[in-house]
Amino acid sequence: MGFFGRLATLIKSNLNDLISKSEDPEKMLNQVILDMNTQLVEAKKQVAVAIADEKRLQKQLNSESSVADEWEKKAMMAIRAGDDALAKEALMRKKEHDSLAAQYKDQWDKQKQATDQLKTALRALNNKIEEAKRKKNVLIARKRRAEAMQSIQDTMSGLSDTSAFDTFDRMASKIDQMEAEAEAGAELAEEYSGDVLASKFSQLEATAGADEDLEALKKKMGLVEEEAPAVEARVDAEEEASEAEMAELEEALEALKQREMGG
């Protein structure tokens, strides 16, 4: 099993443990993300090693190719000098380095292909971990929402118990009784405190004007005809009062005059 296969197995096993264990989902999800990040770091190290191997093979390939080119130049130099034997020896050395360069190129091509695949897999793994982080946040939000709903449900379940409402009703009745007793005590205190006259006037003030208000309402409704103002009767009464006062004044003056004459 390759490295990424082992990593996938680890992730799956962690998720299965999360589902099967009755532990805190939030803690478990955070732990899974931590484990995945740890494995991601290890995966990056493996990819870095593969890249380093690729670059080393590429350098060896370039080195052997350069050496082969140098021996070819030396062979050409020997040919120009008329030394074919030396030229053959140079060409044999060139052939050796060409063979090594071909082997390095084959290994480099394979390593480069593997490195590209590892890079692609690493990017995919990183994207999966980022997606897992986002899903973790969503799952944690759902978990907290479920906990809040459960808490509310538990509270509502407790309130649905009739004993709680019975307690409220019983306390309300008790308070009503206390208020009634307090009002009765106040009435008794007022009744037997000796200030009976003040109590009667208070009752009179409370009911004062009720007849007038009733009469005014009946008139407003048209049930009672309004009486014409007794202007003339009031004038006659005033005139009679004035005449009586004048007569009384004249009588008083006459009595005073008689008293002076007698003195």
C-alpha positions as CSV (number, residue, x, y, z in Angstrom):
1,M,0.0,0.0,0.0
2,G,1.4,3.4,-1.0
3,F,1.8,6.4,1.3
4,F,-1.4,8.1,0.2
5,G,-3.3,4.8,0.5
6,R,-2.2,4.6,4.1
7,L,-3.2,8.2,4.6
8,A,-6.7,7.5,3.2
9,T,-7.0,4.5,5.4
10,L,-6.1,6.6,8.4
11,I,-8.7,9.2,7.6
12,K,-11.4,6.6,7.1
13,S,-10.6,4.9,10.3
14,N,-10.7,8.2,12.2
15,L,-14.1,9.0,10.7
16,N,-15.4,5.5,11.5
17,D,-14.2,6.0,15.1
18,L,-15.9,9.3,15.2
19,I,-19.2,7.7,14.1
20,S,-19.0,4.7,16.3
21,K,-17.7,6.3,19.6
22,S,-20.1,8.2,21.8
23,E,-17.6,11.0,22.4
24,D,-17.9,14.7,21.9
25,P,-18.2,15.2,18.2
26,E,-16.5,18.6,18.3
27,K,-13.4,17.3,20.0
28,M,-13.3,14.3,17.7
29,L,-13.6,16.5,14.6
30,N,-10.8,18.8,15.8
31,Q,-8.6,15.7,16.5
32,V,-9.3,14.3,13.0
33,I,-8.3,17.6,11.5
34,L,-5.1,17.6,13.6
35,D,-4.3,14.1,12.5
36,M,-4.9,15.0,8.8
37,N,-2.7,18.0,9.1
38,T,0.1,15.9,10.6
39,Q,-0.2,13.4,7.7
40,L,-0.2,16.3,5.3
41,V,3.1,17.5,6.7
42,E,4.5,14.0,6.2
43,A,3.1,13.8,2.7
44,K,4.8,17.1,1.8
45,K,8.1,15.7,3.1
46,Q,7.7,12.7,0.9
47,V,6.9,14.8,-2.1
48,A,9.9,17.0,-1.3
49,V,12.1,13.9,-1.3
50,A,10.7,12.8,-4.7
51,I,11.3,16.3,-6.2
52,A,14.9,16.2,-4.9
53,D,15.5,12.8,-6.5
54,E,14.1,14.1,-9.7
55,K,16.4,17.1,-9.7
56,R,19.4,14.9,-8.8
57,L,18.7,12.5,-11.8
58,Q,18.3,15.5,-14.1
59,K,21.7,16.9,-13.0
60,Q,23.3,13.4,-13.6
61,L,21.7,13.2,-17.0
62,N,22.9,16.7,-17.9
63,S,26.4,15.8,-16.6
64,E,26.7,12.6,-18.6
65,S,25.4,14.3,-21.7
66,S,28.0,17.1,-21.3
67,V,30.8,14.5,-20.9
68,A,29.6,12.6,-24.0
69,D,29.7,15.9,-25.9
70,E,33.2,16.6,-24.7
71,W,34.5,13.1,-25.9
72,E,32.8,13.7,-29.3
73,K,34.7,17.0,-29.6
74,K,38.0,15.2,-28.7
75,A,37.3,12.5,-31.3
76,M,36.8,15.3,-33.9
77,M,40.0,16.8,-32.8
78,A,41.9,13.5,-33.2
79,I,40.4,13.0,-36.7
80,R,41.7,16.5,-37.7
81,A,45.1,15.5,-36.3
82,G,45.0,12.4,-38.5
83,D,44.9,10.0,-35.5
84,D,42.0,7.7,-36.2
85,A,42.9,5.3,-33.4
86,L,42.7,8.0,-30.8
87,A,39.5,9.2,-32.4
88,K,38.0,5.7,-32.0
89,E,39.0,5.6,-28.3
90,A,37.3,8.9,-27.8
91,L,34.2,7.7,-29.5
92,M,34.2,4.6,-27.3
93,R,34.3,6.9,-24.2
94,K,31.5,9.0,-25.7
95,K,29.4,5.9,-26.2
96,E,29.8,4.9,-22.6
97,H,28.6,8.3,-21.3
98,D,25.8,8.3,-23.9
99,S,24.7,4.9,-22.4
100,L,24.8,6.3,-18.9
101,A,23.0,9.4,-20.0
102,A,20.3,7.3,-21.6
103,Q,19.9,5.3,-18.4
104,Y,19.7,8.5,-16.3
105,K,17.1,10.0,-18.8
106,D,15.0,6.9,-18.5
107,Q,15.1,7.1,-14.7
108,W,14.6,10.9,-14.8
109,D,11.5,10.6,-17.0
110,K,10.0,8.0,-14.7
111,Q,10.9,10.0,-11.6
112,K,9.5,13.2,-13.1
113,Q,6.2,11.4,-14.0
114,A,6.0,10.1,-10.4
115,T,6.8,13.5,-8.9
116,D,4.1,15.2,-11.0
117,Q,1.6,12.6,-9.8
118,L,2.7,13.1,-6.2
119,K,2.3,16.9,-6.6
120,T,-1.2,16.4,-8.1
121,A,-2.1,14.0,-5.3
122,L,-0.7,16.4,-2.7
123,R,-2.8,19.3,-4.0
124,A,-5.9,17.1,-4.0
125,L,-5.1,16.0,-0.5
126,N,-4.7,19.6,0.6
127,N,-8.0,20.5,-1.0
128,K,-9.7,17.6,0.7
129,I,-8.3,18.7,4.1
130,E,-9.5,22.3,3.5
131,E,-12.9,20.8,2.5
132,A,-12.9,18.7,5.7
133,K,-12.1,21.9,7.8
134,R,-15.1,23.6,6.2
135,K,-17.3,20.6,6.8
136,K,-16.0,20.4,10.4
137,N,-17.2,24.0,11.0
138,V,-20.6,23.2,9.5
139,L,-20.9,20.0,11.6
140,I,-19.8,21.8,14.8
141,A,-22.4,24.5,14.1
142,R,-25.1,21.8,13.5
143,K,-24.0,20.1,16.8
144,R,-24.2,23.3,18.8
145,R,-27.6,24.1,17.2
146,A,-28.8,20.6,18.1
147,E,-27.6,21.1,21.7
148,A,-29.5,24.4,21.9
149,M,-32.6,22.9,20.5
150,Q,-32.3,20.0,23.0
151,S,-31.9,22.4,25.8
152,I,-34.9,24.4,24.7
153,Q,-36.9,21.2,24.4
154,D,-35.9,20.1,27.9
155,T,-37.0,23.4,29.3
156,M,-40.3,23.3,27.4
157,S,-40.8,19.7,28.6
158,G,-40.3,20.9,32.2
159,L,-42.8,23.8,31.7
160,S,-45.4,21.4,30.3
161,D,-45.6,19.8,33.7
162,T,-49.0,20.9,35.2
163,S,-47.5,21.1,38.7
164,A,-45.7,24.3,37.7
165,F,-48.9,26.0,36.5
166,D,-50.8,24.6,39.5
167,T,-48.2,26.4,41.7
168,F,-48.9,29.7,39.9
169,D,-52.7,29.3,40.3
170,R,-52.3,28.5,44.0
171,M,-50.1,31.5,44.6
172,A,-52.5,33.7,42.7
173,S,-55.4,32.6,44.9
174,K,-53.3,33.1,48.0
175,I,-52.5,36.7,46.9
176,D,-56.2,37.4,46.2
177,Q,-57.1,36.2,49.7
178,M,-54.4,38.4,51.2
179,E,-55.6,41.4,49.3
180,A,-59.2,40.8,50.4
181,E,-58.2,40.5,54.0
182,A,-56.2,43.7,53.8
183,E,-59.1,45.6,52.3
184,A,-61.5,44.2,55.0
185,G,-59.1,45.2,57.7
186,A,-58.9,48.7,56.3
187,E,-62.7,49.0,56.2
188,L,-63.0,47.8,59.8
189,A,-60.3,50.1,61.0
190,E,-62.1,53.1,59.4
191,E,-65.5,51.9,60.7
192,Y,-64.4,51.7,64.3
193,S,-61.8,54.5,64.5
194,G,-64.4,57.1,65.6
195,D,-64.1,59.1,62.4
196,V,-67.5,58.1,61.1
197,L,-68.4,61.5,59.9
198,A,-65.3,61.7,57.6
199,S,-66.3,58.3,56.3
200,K,-69.8,59.4,55.5
201,F,-68.5,62.5,53.7
202,S,-66.1,60.4,51.7
203,Q,-69.0,58.2,50.6
204,L,-71.0,61.3,49.7
205,E,-68.2,62.7,47.6
206,A,-67.8,59.4,45.9
207,T,-71.4,59.4,44.8
208,A,-71.9,63.1,44.4
209,G,-73.0,64.3,41.0
210,A,-74.3,60.9,39.9
211,D,-77.9,62.1,39.6
212,E,-76.8,65.2,37.6
213,D,-74.7,63.0,35.3
214,L,-77.6,60.7,34.8
215,E,-79.9,63.5,34.0
216,A,-77.4,65.1,31.6
217,L,-77.0,61.8,29.8
218,K,-80.8,61.4,29.4
219,K,-81.0,64.9,28.0
220,K,-78.2,64.1,25.5
221,M,-80.0,61.0,24.4
222,G,-83.2,63.0,24.0
223,L,-85.1,61.0,26.6
224,V,-85.8,64.1,28.7
225,E,-86.9,67.5,27.5
226,E,-84.8,70.5,28.6
227,E,-86.7,73.0,30.7
228,A,-86.8,76.6,29.7
229,P,-84.9,78.9,32.0
230,A,-87.1,80.6,34.6
231,V,-85.8,84.1,34.0
232,E,-89.0,86.0,34.8
233,A,-89.5,84.0,38.1
234,R,-86.0,84.8,39.1
235,V,-86.5,88.5,38.4
236,D,-89.8,88.6,40.4
237,A,-88.1,86.9,43.3
238,E,-85.3,89.4,43.3
239,E,-87.8,92.3,43.2
240,E,-89.7,90.9,46.1
241,A,-86.5,90.4,48.1
242,S,-85.6,94.0,47.4
243,E,-89.0,95.4,48.6
244,A,-88.8,93.3,51.7
245,E,-85.3,94.6,52.5
246,M,-86.5,98.2,52.0
247,A,-89.4,97.8,54.3
248,E,-87.2,96.2,56.9
249,L,-84.8,99.1,56.6
250,E,-87.5,101.7,56.9
251,E,-88.9,99.9,60.0
252,A,-85.4,99.9,61.6
253,L,-85.0,103.7,60.9
254,E,-88.4,104.4,62.5
255,A,-87.5,102.4,65.6
256,L,-84.2,104.3,65.9
257,K,-86.0,107.7,65.6
258,Q,-88.6,106.8,68.3
259,R,-85.8,105.8,70.6
260,E,-84.0,109.1,70.2
261,M,-87.2,111.1,70.9
262,G,-87.9,109.1,74.0
263,G,-84.4,109.8,75.3
